[in-house]
Amino acid sequence: MIKLISASLLAALALTLAPAAEAKKGQIQDIDFGAISCKAFLNDLSTASEEDAGAIFLWLDGYLSGVSGDTVLRWNGMSTFAEALVARCQQRGKERLLDAARNVGLN
């Protein structure tokens, strides 16, 4: 799990440092997390690399930290959050991803 999180951090850093020109070429696509359904998230997750999946879960955790004001990154809680989010999305495919993430991450 620590390897996944470490890889996620490196992937997130790489995405942050990617040149703007690459984004314009279509190499890097923006993600509107507010518009993604659970079903679409699960479809994308099924084909995502381990690094990309880790970066997405890390982003979601950071988003929820901003919402809640919690400033502690709990490495052990990341896998629990990811499993709970996937389980909820499997049950509620039409739910918006951020709503599902709030439900499992803030409770």
C-alpha positions in Angstrom: 0.0 0.0 0.0 2.8 2.4 0.8 4.3 1.7 -2.7 0.9 2.6 -4.2 0.7 5.8 -2.2 4.3 6.7 -3.0 3.7 6.0 -6.7 0.6 8.1 -6.5 2.5 11.1 -5.0 5.1 10.8 -7.8 2.4 10.6 -10.4 0.7 13.6 -9.0 3.9 15.5 -8.9 4.7 14.5 -12.5 1.2 15.8 -13.6 1.8 19.0 -11.7 5.1 19.6 -13.5 4.0 18.6 -16.9 4.4 21.4 -19.5 1.3 23.3 -20.5 2.1 22.6 -24.1 1.5 18.9 -23.5 -1.9 19.7 -22.1 -2.7 21.7 -25.1 -1.8 18.8 -27.4 -4.4 16.6 -25.7 -1.8 14.5 -23.9 -3.2 15.5 -20.5 -6.9 15.7 -20.0 -8.6 17.8 -17.4 -10.9 15.9 -15.1 -14.2 17.5 -13.9 -14.7 15.4 -10.8 -18.0 17.3 -10.1 -19.5 15.9 -13.3 -18.3 12.3 -13.2 -20.8 9.6 -12.2 -19.8 6.6 -10.2 -20.4 4.4 -13.2 -18.0 6.4 -15.3 -15.5 6.5 -12.5 -15.5 2.7 -12.2 -15.2 2.3 -16.0 -12.2 4.7 -16.0 -10.7 3.1 -12.9 -10.8 -0.4 -14.5 -8.4 0.7 -17.3 -6.3 3.1 -15.2 -2.7 2.4 -14.3 -1.9 1.9 -10.6 -0.2 5.3 -10.6 -3.2 7.1 -12.1 -5.6 5.3 -9.8 -3.5 6.3 -6.8 -3.3 9.9 -8.0 -7.1 10.1 -8.3 -7.7 8.7 -4.8 -5.1 11.0 -3.4 -6.8 14.0 -5.1 -10.2 12.9 -3.8 -8.7 12.6 -0.3 -7.2 16.1 -0.6 -10.5 17.5 -1.8 -12.3 16.0 1.2 -9.6 17.3 3.5 -10.3 20.8 2.1 -14.1 20.4 2.7 -13.7 19.1 6.2 -10.7 21.1 7.3 -8.8 17.9 8.2 -5.1 18.5 7.4 -3.8 15.1 8.3 -3.0 12.6 5.6 -3.7 9.2 7.0 -1.9 6.6 5.0 -3.6 3.7 6.6 -7.0 5.2 6.0 -6.4 5.7 2.2 -7.1 2.0 1.3 -10.2 1.9 3.5 -11.5 5.1 1.8 -10.7 3.7 -1.7 -12.5 0.4 -0.9 -15.5 2.1 0.5 -15.8 4.5 -2.4 -15.6 1.7 -5.0 -18.2 -0.3 -3.0 -20.6 2.6 -2.9 -20.1 3.4 -6.6 -20.8 -0.2 -7.5 -24.1 0.1 -5.7 -25.0 3.6 -6.9 -23.8 4.0 -10.5 -25.8 7.1 -11.2 -24.5 9.0 -8.1 -22.0 11.8 -8.7 -18.5 10.7 -7.7 -17.9 13.7 -5.4 -21.2 13.0 -3.6 -20.2 9.4 -3.1 -16.7 10.4 -1.9 -18.2 12.9 0.6 -20.5 10.2 1.9 -17.8 7.6 2.5 -15.0 10.0 3.4 -16.7 12.5 5.7 -18.7 10.0 7.8 
